Amino acid sequence: MHKLPQPKINLGHWPTPLEPMLRINDMHKGPELWVKRDDCSGLAFGGNKTRKLEYLLADAQLKGATTLLTAGGTQSNHARQTAAAAARVGLGCELFLEQVEGIAEADYSHSGNVLIDQLLGARVHRLPAGQDLDAAMALRAQTLSAAGEVPYVMPVGGSNVIGSMGYVNCGLELAQQVQQQKLSFDAIVLATGSAGTQAGLLAGLALAEVDIPVLGITVSRSSEEQCQKVLALLHEVQNVLKQPRLHEDHVICFDQYYGSFYGDPTPQMIEAVRLAASLEGLLLDPVYSGKAFAGLLDLVRHGYFDSSERILFLHTGGAPGLFAYSDCLGEH
């Protein structure tokens, strides 16, 4: 396997499994669906951010950091996994959590990831919707520095070049699994938001010389905006890897599935979450993997894929978020 030019520490359980969705495949009689279980990464309920944090925390330790700072929405999976990683290696952790407009139920503010953040020992700063998270973190970093701490600020989702190396590594891991298990996939479908997962995976597959289209289901913005965001980060990553740049045709995004706003509990998401749970024992989340799977099911139903193809769904985790959406996901 290729050696990446960025140090890492070990936080997760690798490689994550590849599994066929046997009962769902029997139900729809279309393309054969498989899942890569990055929800099984092993760090406080797991999820895709564990891969990114292996590289981000290695960088933080090299820089002598004493406290990690990061930000996201109230139910941020990245914040929860950052708090777990900080606890694992003995660093302080401060989370800047922004209220999401349109979501007001009590469970959203106190259950799910928020409860876990607190159990993990993180200091939580709650911010109103629309506040500049980067500015809030920068101000707090100044205060910490003045007090003799060494803060390490991570972007939303851990999606910078360093964090994206986690999914470059995932692309290499997947290429090795495909070869060892004598599998082939015609497309990969995943949730795309802060862009590091999609950009890193594209770069990793290219590095492994594996040509599989990666289809992103957006969770908060238009296809055009998301494609530009992914492409810009992809090129930054490929510059560090000294790779030839992939062009814009390699970045594919669909924006029909996130609803009216980030975190909107859409009917398609609810159906997808219930279907995956009741037929596969697979717990998706309401904001990312649930909407990505809803997108995949809709693409299947509308004939986007040939019935003879094999499609891989990348499960990015997020199950604690289910408890924050009990009002819409409970009895029906």
Summary of the structure (lengths in Angstrom):
residues: 332
radius of gyration: 18.9
end to end distance: 47.8
largest distance: 61.8
contacts: 1215
relative contact order: 0.17
helix: 48%
strand: 15%
